Amino acid sequence: MTGPRPIRVRAYAKINLALRVGAVRADGFHPLETVFQSLALHDTLEVTPRRGPLTLTCSDPAVPVDDRNLVVRAARALWQALGRPGEASGAAIHLMKHIPMQAGLGGGSSDAASALSALAGLWQPRGPRPDLAQVAARLGSDVPYFLVGGTALGLARGEDLYPLEDLPVFHVVLALPAFGVSTADAYRWFDQDTAGPAAARPHSGPSIAAWRGCRLALVNDLEAPVTRRHPDIGAARRALEGAGAEAAAMTGSGSAVFGLFAAETRARRAARAVAEAGFVALPTRTVDRRTCQRVHFSFASSSPRHA
């Protein structure tokens, strides 16, 4: 006799095509203007109905599987939003990790968003779902974006979202240095480097063809402060540009640097060049909103109920 079938759900990575950072506010946060873009690179969550407390395991032993993991916090937040008493239960989650950590690719936030969707289908298959965007916003600034996906403008702390017309498909090469960068460090370095009235503000970077013939400037206000502390970020960008990228930039708070390529053959050659320069090279491509949203609307109303 076989057990219940697991729900398998993808959690797509992201890059920031643009990231402008305002001065820190009284609440300690920076106002942002960012353009998110989904990538085909993804983690996979396998959610299996089971009796007993909720559990999380992971293919990567370096990933915590307790309250430090956003998947666990997402599950508990959803359980409370559904009005369930006691501790979250009724599911075993296994996370197959492929998105590098501390790289600015949003892996943890994407895992949390996909967990919300999968668990909502498992725990509330026949009734109205809670507002997952509200639950997501309580978990982290990037988490709501992963319920939207594709190309989107993020304002405020990134959670005020405006879907944009999807960028045409680009092949993407990610260049990964041998270190990660914490978000807290990146913003602290930004504050240090932009303090005072005479501080230099970053200029717009290279641009790519975007929507309806417009141009999209690739700029990341965190890139210069991070590169000053980690020169390999600049070396990774130069390796991508030297390999023919139409544009290249650091994503988020780093440490990953991405290059955009119109042709897959050129992207493959660039990946080899990046690897020869001493970086881990991950080839992928952009994906559109429809592809991302299949993750969040694919759970049938007949899903088994376990709790």
C-alpha positions as CSV (number, residue, x, y, z in Angstrom):
1,M,0.0,0.0,0.0
2,T,1.5,3.3,-1.1
3,G,1.4,6.5,1.0
4,P,0.0,9.8,0.1
5,R,1.5,11.4,-3.0
6,P,3.7,14.5,-2.4
7,I,3.0,17.9,-3.9
8,R,6.1,19.0,-5.8
9,V,6.4,22.7,-6.4
10,R,9.1,24.9,-7.9
11,A,10.6,28.0,-6.3
12,Y,12.2,30.2,-9.0
13,A,15.2,32.4,-8.4
14,K,15.2,36.1,-9.3
15,I,17.6,38.8,-10.3
16,N,17.3,42.6,-9.9
17,L,17.5,44.3,-13.3
18,A,17.5,47.6,-11.4
19,L,17.9,48.4,-7.7
20,R,17.8,52.0,-6.5
21,V,18.2,52.5,-2.8
22,G,17.1,55.6,-0.9
23,A,18.4,57.0,2.4
24,V,17.6,55.0,5.5
25,R,14.3,55.9,7.1
26,A,13.4,56.4,10.8
27,D,12.2,52.8,10.9
28,G,15.7,51.6,9.9
29,F,14.7,50.5,6.4
30,H,15.6,51.9,3.0
31,P,13.0,52.8,0.4
32,L,13.6,50.9,-2.8
33,E,12.8,51.1,-6.5
34,T,13.6,47.8,-8.1
35,V,12.8,45.7,-11.1
36,F,12.6,42.0,-10.4
37,Q,13.0,39.3,-13.0
38,S,12.4,35.6,-12.5
39,L,14.9,32.9,-13.6
40,A,14.4,29.3,-14.6
41,L,16.9,28.3,-11.9
42,H,14.8,26.9,-9.1
43,D,14.6,25.0,-5.8
44,T,12.0,22.3,-5.5
45,L,9.8,21.7,-2.5
46,E,8.2,18.3,-1.9
47,V,5.3,18.5,0.5
48,T,3.9,15.2,1.7
49,P,0.7,14.9,3.8
50,R,1.4,13.2,7.1
51,R,0.0,13.1,10.6
52,G,2.0,14.8,13.3
53,P,4.0,18.0,13.6
54,L,5.3,19.8,10.5
55,T,8.8,18.8,9.6
56,L,11.4,20.2,7.2
57,T,14.4,18.4,5.7
58,C,16.8,19.7,3.0
59,S,19.2,18.2,0.5
60,D,21.9,20.7,1.6
61,P,23.1,20.1,5.1
62,A,24.2,23.7,5.3
63,V,20.6,24.9,5.2
64,P,18.9,25.2,8.6
65,V,15.7,23.3,9.0
66,D,14.4,25.1,12.1
67,D,12.9,28.5,12.7
68,R,15.8,30.1,10.9
69,N,14.4,28.8,7.7
70,L,11.7,31.0,6.0
71,V,9.8,27.8,4.9
72,V,9.2,26.9,8.6
73,R,8.2,30.5,9.4
74,A,5.9,30.6,6.4
75,A,4.2,27.4,7.4
76,R,3.6,28.6,10.9
77,A,2.3,32.0,9.7
78,L,-0.1,30.3,7.3
79,W,-1.3,28.0,10.0
80,Q,-2.1,31.0,12.2
81,A,-3.8,32.8,9.3
82,L,-6.1,29.8,8.8
83,G,-7.1,30.1,12.4
84,R,-5.7,26.6,13.3
85,P,-5.0,26.0,17.0
86,G,-1.6,24.7,18.3
87,E,1.5,24.0,16.3
88,A,1.5,23.6,12.5
89,S,1.0,19.9,11.5
90,G,0.0,17.6,8.8
91,A,2.9,18.0,6.4
92,A,6.5,16.9,5.8
93,I,8.5,19.2,3.6
94,H,11.6,18.3,1.8
95,L,13.6,21.1,0.1
96,M,15.8,20.3,-2.8
97,K,18.2,23.2,-2.9
98,H,19.8,24.5,-6.1
99,I,19.7,28.3,-5.7
100,P,22.9,29.4,-4.0
101,M,22.6,31.1,-0.6
102,Q,23.7,34.7,0.2
103,A,23.9,35.4,-3.5
104,G,21.1,37.9,-4.0
105,L,18.9,35.4,-5.9
106,G,16.1,35.3,-3.5
107,G,16.1,31.5,-2.8
108,G,14.9,31.6,0.8
109,S,12.1,34.1,-0.1
110,S,11.0,32.0,-3.1
111,D,11.0,28.8,-1.1
112,A,8.7,30.5,1.5
113,A,6.3,31.8,-1.2
114,S,6.1,28.3,-2.8
115,A,5.6,26.7,0.6
116,L,2.6,29.1,1.2
117,S,1.0,28.1,-2.0
118,A,1.5,24.3,-1.6
119,L,0.4,24.3,2.1
120,A,-2.7,26.4,1.3
121,G,-3.7,23.8,-1.2
122,L,-3.0,21.0,1.3
123,W,-4.6,22.6,4.4
124,Q,-7.5,24.5,2.9
125,P,-8.4,22.6,-0.3
126,R,-12.1,23.4,-0.4
127,G,-12.5,26.7,1.5
128,P,-11.4,30.2,0.7
129,R,-7.7,30.8,1.0
130,P,-6.3,33.5,3.2
131,D,-4.6,36.4,1.4
132,L,-1.2,34.8,0.8
133,A,0.3,38.2,-0.2
134,Q,-0.5,39.6,3.3
135,V,1.1,36.5,4.9
136,A,4.1,36.8,2.6
137,A,4.6,40.4,3.4
138,R,5.0,39.6,7.1
139,L,7.8,37.1,6.3
140,G,10.1,39.4,4.3
141,S,10.2,42.2,1.7
142,D,11.0,39.9,-1.2
143,V,8.5,37.1,-0.5
144,P,5.4,38.8,-2.0
145,Y,7.2,39.2,-5.3
146,F,7.5,35.4,-5.7
147,L,3.7,35.1,-5.7
148,V,3.7,37.4,-8.7
149,G,6.9,36.5,-10.7
150,G,8.0,37.5,-14.1
151,T,9.1,41.1,-14.6
152,A,7.7,43.4,-11.9
153,L,8.4,46.8,-10.3
154,G,8.9,46.8,-6.5
155,L,8.5,49.9,-4.4
156,A,8.7,50.8,-0.7
157,R,10.7,47.9,0.8
158,G,10.1,45.9,-2.4
159,E,6.7,44.6,-1.3
160,D,4.6,47.3,-3.2
161,L,4.4,45.4,-6.5
162,Y,3.4,46.4,-10.0
163,P,3.6,43.7,-12.7
164,L,5.2,44.9,-15.9
165,E,5.1,43.5,-19.4
166,D,7.4,40.6,-19.3
167,L,11.0,41.1,-20.6
168,P,11.8,39.2,-23.8
169,V,13.6,35.9,-23.1
170,F,17.3,36.3,-22.3
171,H,19.8,33.6,-21.6
172,V,21.5,34.3,-18.3
173,V,24.9,33.4,-16.9
174,L,25.3,33.7,-13.2
175,A,28.9,34.2,-12.0
176,L,29.3,33.2,-8.3
177,P,32.3,34.1,-6.2
178,A,33.5,31.8,-3.5
179,F,31.8,33.9,-0.8
180,G,28.3,35.1,0.1
181,V,27.2,38.6,1.1
182,S,24.7,39.2,3.9
183,T,21.9,41.7,3.1
184,A,22.7,43.5,6.4
185,D,26.3,44.0,5.5
186,A,25.5,45.3,2.0
187,Y,23.1,48.0,3.3
188,R,25.5,48.9,6.1
189,W,28.3,49.4,3.6
190,F,25.9,51.5,1.4
191,D,25.1,53.7,4.4
192,Q,28.8,54.2,5.1
193,D,29.7,55.0,1.5
194,T,26.8,57.4,0.9
195,A,27.0,59.3,4.2
196,G,27.3,63.0,4.1
197,P,26.2,65.6,1.6
198,A,29.2,65.2,-0.7
199,A,28.9,61.4,-1.1
200,A,28.9,60.2,-4.7
201,R,25.7,58.6,-5.9
202,P,26.0,55.6,-8.3
203,H,25.3,56.3,-12.0
204,S,23.1,54.3,-14.3
205,G,24.8,51.3,-15.8
206,P,24.5,49.7,-19.3
207,S,21.0,49.3,-20.7
208,I,19.2,46.5,-22.6
209,A,16.3,46.6,-24.9
210,A,13.1,46.2,-22.8
211,W,9.5,46.9,-23.3
212,R,8.0,48.4,-26.4
213,G,11.3,49.6,-27.7
214,C,12.2,51.4,-24.5
215,R,15.6,50.9,-22.8
216,L,16.1,49.5,-19.3
217,A,19.2,50.7,-17.5
218,L,20.9,48.1,-15.3
219,V,21.9,49.8,-12.1
220,N,22.4,48.5,-8.6
221,D,23.2,51.0,-5.9
222,L,24.6,48.3,-3.7
223,E,27.1,47.1,-6.2
224,A,29.7,49.7,-5.7
225,P,29.8,49.5,-1.9
226,V,29.9,45.6,-2.1
227,T,32.6,45.7,-4.8
228,R,34.8,48.0,-2.6
229,R,34.9,45.2,0.0
230,H,34.9,42.3,-2.4
231,P,36.8,43.2,-5.6
232,D,35.9,39.7,-7.1
233,I,32.4,41.2,-7.7
234,G,33.9,43.6,-10.2
235,A,36.1,40.8,-11.7
236,A,33.0,38.7,-12.2
237,R,31.2,41.5,-14.0
238,R,34.2,42.2,-16.2
239,A,34.4,38.5,-17.1
240,L,30.8,38.5,-18.2
241,E,31.2,41.7,-20.2
242,G,34.4,40.5,-21.8
243,A,32.5,37.3,-22.8
244,G,30.0,39.3,-24.7
245,A,27.1,40.0,-22.3
246,E,24.7,42.6,-23.5
247,A,24.7,43.8,-19.9
248,A,25.9,42.6,-16.6
249,A,25.4,43.7,-13.0
250,M,25.3,42.4,-9.4
251,T,21.9,41.2,-8.3
252,G,20.4,42.3,-5.0
253,S,22.9,42.5,-2.2
254,G,25.2,40.0,-4.0
255,S,27.3,38.1,-4.3
256,A,26.0,36.7,-7.6
257,V,26.7,38.7,-10.8
258,F,24.5,38.1,-13.9
259,G,25.1,38.6,-17.6
260,L,22.3,38.8,-20.2
261,F,22.7,37.2,-23.6
262,A,20.3,37.1,-26.5
263,A,21.8,33.9,-28.0
264,E,22.2,30.6,-26.1
265,T,25.4,29.8,-27.9
266,R,27.0,33.0,-26.7
267,A,25.8,32.3,-23.2
268,R,27.4,28.9,-23.2
269,R,30.7,30.3,-24.3
270,A,30.5,33.0,-21.6
271,A,29.8,30.3,-19.0
272,R,33.0,28.6,-20.0
273,A,34.9,31.9,-19.8
274,V,33.5,32.7,-16.4
275,A,34.5,29.2,-15.1
276,E,38.0,29.7,-16.5
277,A,38.2,33.0,-14.6
278,G,37.7,31.2,-11.4
279,F,34.0,31.6,-10.7
280,V,31.2,29.1,-10.5
281,A,29.1,29.6,-13.6
282,L,25.4,28.8,-13.6
283,P,23.6,29.1,-17.0
284,T,19.9,29.7,-16.9
285,R,17.3,32.0,-18.6
286,T,14.5,34.4,-17.8
287,V,11.0,33.1,-17.3
288,D,7.7,34.9,-17.6
289,R,4.9,35.6,-15.2
290,R,2.6,32.9,-16.5
291,T,5.3,30.2,-15.9
292,C,5.8,31.4,-12.4
293,Q,2.1,31.6,-11.5
294,R,1.5,28.0,-12.6
295,V,3.3,27.2,-9.3
296,H,0.7,29.1,-7.3
297,F,-2.5,28.0,-9.0
298,S,-1.9,24.4,-9.8
299,F,-3.2,22.7,-6.6
300,A,-6.5,21.0,-7.3
301,S,-9.4,21.5,-5.0
302,S,-9.4,17.8,-4.4
303,S,-6.1,17.9,-2.6
304,P,-6.1,15.6,0.5
305,R,-6.8,17.2,3.8
306,H,-4.5,16.3,6.6
307,A,-3.9,18.1,9.9
